[in-house]
Amino acid sequence: MTDYFRPLAQMGDARPSDALSLAGTRSWFTHVEHLSRTGAPQIIPVSETSQEWRDLVGNPRHSIAGLDFANPVIMGILNVTPDSFSDGGAHYAPAKAVCAALKMQNEGAHLIDIGGESTRPGALEVPYEAEIARTVPVIEAIRKTLGMPVSIDTRKARVADAALAAGVNIVNDVSGFKFDPGLGPLCAKYAAPVCLMHAQGLPETMQDAPHYDDVLLDVFDVLAEQIEVALGFGLSRNQIIVDPGLGFGKTQGHNLALIRGLSLFHGLGCAVMLGASRKGFICKIGQAPKAEDRAPGSIAVGLAAVQQGVHILRVHDVSQTRQALALFQAATTGLDS
């Protein structure tokens, strides 16, 4: 692309008559930041953009797995791995994992994301057999006992196949269909909604020396390409969620640039998810060496994302996030729930 438009998102009841809603959320905008790779950014009225772009950005996102994107969706993270950076393997045993999922549901999670392979910086690939053994019993138990939507956090077609057969609703691929060529066609076969995340490199080496010409525009372009690949497999845009992939081949500066520019990604016409919870840049800026102490910083980033119309927050600290969202919405839009 040569031209990019980032909505300058606002919230509140003092809304001009010509304001457009931002992707069906409580946020709205009247102006955009016109970005390009060759010139300086310019602020222009939304009326100077095309009707096609306005429709893509302004239309509400279709429900996925019964989730309503008019209000922020909380995705609770459930790592069933022995080496998770955030919980140290606390949910590795299936019984403990199901108890953790129930706790997150009671605390306000709308969706549980189950992962059987750590993709933290430096993590090594896990055989698909081990990943299936870790995740499928937990998926089956959650679907049977809780009845809430579940996503599988995997890069592998064989794992996704087993998870979908076990009742999972969404496939969350941190590689955006770039790791396993069989995953995209499999999701299309099942007509399974997908989350396509941007990552530069593999977990083993992705933080060695990440580089971008312009991280915001580069990530946008890669996600646009990934969407086209998914459409080519037979998925629809209404079945796709996008995630800019904080921490996956990004420096602290890259992460912050993506957070500041999040509203740009609504131009892809898909629901937008953000996974900032407990990540390394929150440790550095918030001076919180222990992952379990990073809830305040994670929530601060999450609220900034919601103001920019992000639809899904992927979090470890569900109860604290739910409380913060309730107060944020009450203070900005007058909502009390």
Secondary structure, DSSP 4 states (H G I P E B T S, - for coil): ---EEEE--B-SS---TT-EESTTSS-EESEEEEE-SSS--EEEEGGGS-HHHHHHHHSPPPPBTTB-TTSPEEEEEEE-STT-TTTTTTT-SHHHHHHHHHHHHHHT-SEEEEESS--STTPPPPPHHHHHHHHHHHHHHHHHHT---EEEE-S-HHHHHHHHHTT--EEEETTTTSS-TTHHHHHHHHT--EEEE--SS-TTTTTSS---SSHHHHHHHHHHHHHHHHHHHT--GGGEEEE--TTSS--HHHHHHHHHTGGGGGGGSSEEEE--TT-HHHHHHHT--SGGG-HHHHHHHHHHHHHTT--EEEES-HHHHHHHHHHHHHHHH----
